[in-house]
Amino acid sequence: MNFTQAQKEVYAMLIENTGKHMLDSGSAYGRNWQRNESKTIEDFNNETEQQITYDSRYQGFERLVSVFHYLSELDIDYICEQFNELNRDATNWDSNFYGVSLEASEYLDSLKNQDIEIDELPYGDHWSTFNTYNGDSDLSQVLQGSWIKIDDEMYLMLQIHGGCDVRGGYTNARLFKIDNLDGMIHQYLREYIDSDELLYEVEYLDVYNENGDIVAEDKVKELIEGK
C-alpha cells in the first residue's frame, strides 16, 4: 500500500523515542513509544479505526479510536515539509513554543518577511491550543496541538504523547495542513462520542469483550436493552 507523506510522518511520531522521565510513574508497563516501536506502519494501518469493548466489570461500553487513523487525512505542503525537516531531529530548543526548535520557530517567522500572513490564534486565546487529556477523548494516545492560519489556510502544529505521565513525554512538534477552516481533523471519525451516541453506534459495529473476542449480536442487544 502507498502511504501518504502525512501518514508516514504520523507513524514516525508514534514510534519516536520521547525519552524517560522521573514523572513516568507507569513506566513498569512501558511507555507508548516503547509499545509502538516494534510496529510497522502496516500494523497501524491494519488496526480498526474504532473498537468498541464491553467492560463486564463496569457494565458499560468503551470506545477506542486509533490515533493513526484519526490523523490519516492530514496533509503536508511545502511549508510543512520545511518546518518538519528543521524540527524532526533538532537540538536547539531555545524557542517560545514547547516542542518547537529555534530553527523551526525562526522559519515560521521568516515567512512573515515574505508577505505571508500568519495568525497564531485563529480561534482566540482559549481555543487555538488544546490537549486532549483535558477533555473527553476516545483516542488511543493523547494529542497536544496549536491551530495556526497561514495565508487563510488552516494548519495544525501537533505533538503526540509517547510517554507514561501526561505531564511529559511528547514528540517534537510537526506541522500539518488541514483541508478545511473548521478544524475537522477527520471527516467522519470523531475524537469522542458520549454514552448515548455510543449505544447507537454499537448496533452497527462489532463489539469485543475483554479477551478480544467478538460478542455475539444477540448478546449485544441484551446488553443494550439492559442500559
N, C-alpha and C positions, 0 to 999 in steps of 0.2 A: 504493500500500500504506500502511496505517496503522501507524506505528511506535509502540512503547510509549514512555513517558516515560524509562524506563531506557535504551532503545536510543538515544534522542536524546541523552541525557547522555553515553553511551559515545562516540557519534560526535563530540560536542563535544570530548571528551578526546583523541580520535585526531587531530584537526586543531588542537589547542591549541598555540600558539606557546610552546615551552618555552625559547626563547632560544638563545644561542650561548655557548660556554664554552671556555676555553683547553684543557680536557681533551678536547675533541672532536677527537681525532686522526684520526677518519674523516670529517671534515666535507667532504672533497673530493667524496664521492659523495652527500652530502645526509643531513640528519638525518631521523628518522622523520616528524616533523611536517611537514617540507618535502616529503617524498614523498607525504604524505597530504593536504596542504592543497587540492589540486585535485580531490579525490574527493568525490562526493556520498554521502549516506547510502545511496542506492540502489546505488552502486558497491560499498560494503562488504557490503551485503546480498546482492548477486549473486555475491560470492566463494564458492567452495566451502568448506564447513565445515572440511574437512581435505583436503589434497592430498598424494599420495604421489608422490615423484620417484625415479627410479633414477639414481644418480650413477655414470656409467661409469668415472670416474677412480678412485673409491674402491670401486667394485663393490659398492655397497650401496644399500638403500632409505632414503629420508629422508621424514619426515612433518612437515608444516607445518599448524598449526591456526590458523584465523582468530580473532584476539582479539575481533573484533566479534561473531562467532557464539558464541564461548565465553562471553562476558559477556551474551548476549542474554536469558537467563532471570532476570537480576537484577530486583529490584523496587524501587519507590520509594514511601514513605509520607510522611506529613506531617512526620515528624522529619527524614527525608532531604531533603525539599524545603526546609525551613528552613535546614538545615546547608549544603546546596549553594548556596543563594541567597547566603548570607553568605560562602562560601568561593570561589565561582567567580571573582570579579573583585576579590578583597580586596587590600589594600596593606599592612596591618599584620601582619607575620609573627612578632611577638614572643610566640610561644606555646611550649609544651614539646614540641610534636609537629611533625615535619617535614612540610611541605605543608599544615599546618592554620593558618589565621589566628587571631589573637587573638579576633576576634569569634565565629568558629565554635567555638573552644575554650570560650569563655565561655557560648555557647549550650548546649553539652553539659553544662557544669557547672550551668547553671540548671535543667536537667531534674531534677537531684538534689534541688533545693529544692521540686519538685512531687511528692515521694514516688515518683519513678521510679527504680528500681534500675538502676545501670549497672555492669557488670563489664568492665573494660578488659583483663583477662587470662583470658578464659573457658577457654582451653586451656593455661594455665600460662605461665610466663615465656618458655619456648623456642618454643612452637608457636602463640602468639597473634599473632605478626608473621611476615611472610615476604617474600622477594624471589625471584622465580622464577629469577633468574640464578644463585642459589646452589645450585641443584639441577638435576636433569634436567627439561627442558621442551621441548615442541614448539611452543610459542606463537609467533606471528609477532612479538610485541613483549613486552618484559619487563614484568611486573606487580609492584607493591610494595603491601603492604597490611597491615591490622591487623583482627583479628576483635574485635567488641565485642558484648556481650549487653546488651540494654536491655529490662527487664521480661520476662526469659526468652525474648525474641525475638532471633535472631541477625542481626547487621549486619556489613557489610564496609566499612571505610574504605579506599578504593582510589586508587592512582596508576598511571598508565601512563607508561612510559618513552618520551619523544618525542625524545630527543637521540641523540648518537652514542655517547659514552663512558658506560657504565652507572653511573659514579660520580655523574653529574649529569644534568640534563635531564628531570626528572619533572613531570608535570602537577600542578596543585593537586589536593588530595585531594577525592574525592566520597564520599558515604555512600550505600550501597545496602542494601536489606533482602534477607535470604536466607530462603527459604520452608522451611528445614529446619534442624535443630540439628547436623547432621553436617558442615557446612562444604562441602557439594557446590555448586559454582558452576553446573554444568550437569548435567542428569540423565543424559546419555549421552556427551557429548563430553568426553573426558578430556584433561587437560593434557599427559600423557606416557604413552606405551606403549613397552615395551622391544623390542629387536630380534626376539625370538622371537614376541611377540604381533603385531608388525608384519608378519612373514611370513604370519601367518594373515589379517590384515586385507587384504593386497594381493590375495588371491584373490577378494575381493568388491568391490573398489574399482578405479576407473580408475587406471592408473599412467602418469605422464608422464616424458618424457625431458628433458634439459637445455634443449631448444629449445621446450618447452611442448607437444609433440605427444604424443598418447596412444600408449602402447606396445601393440602387438597382444597379445591374450590368450595365444596360443601362445608368444610370446617371453617374456612374463611368467612363464609356467610353467617355461620353460627357466632363467630367472634364479633362480627359487625353488629349483628342483632342484639348481642349482649351488651353493647356500649350504651 
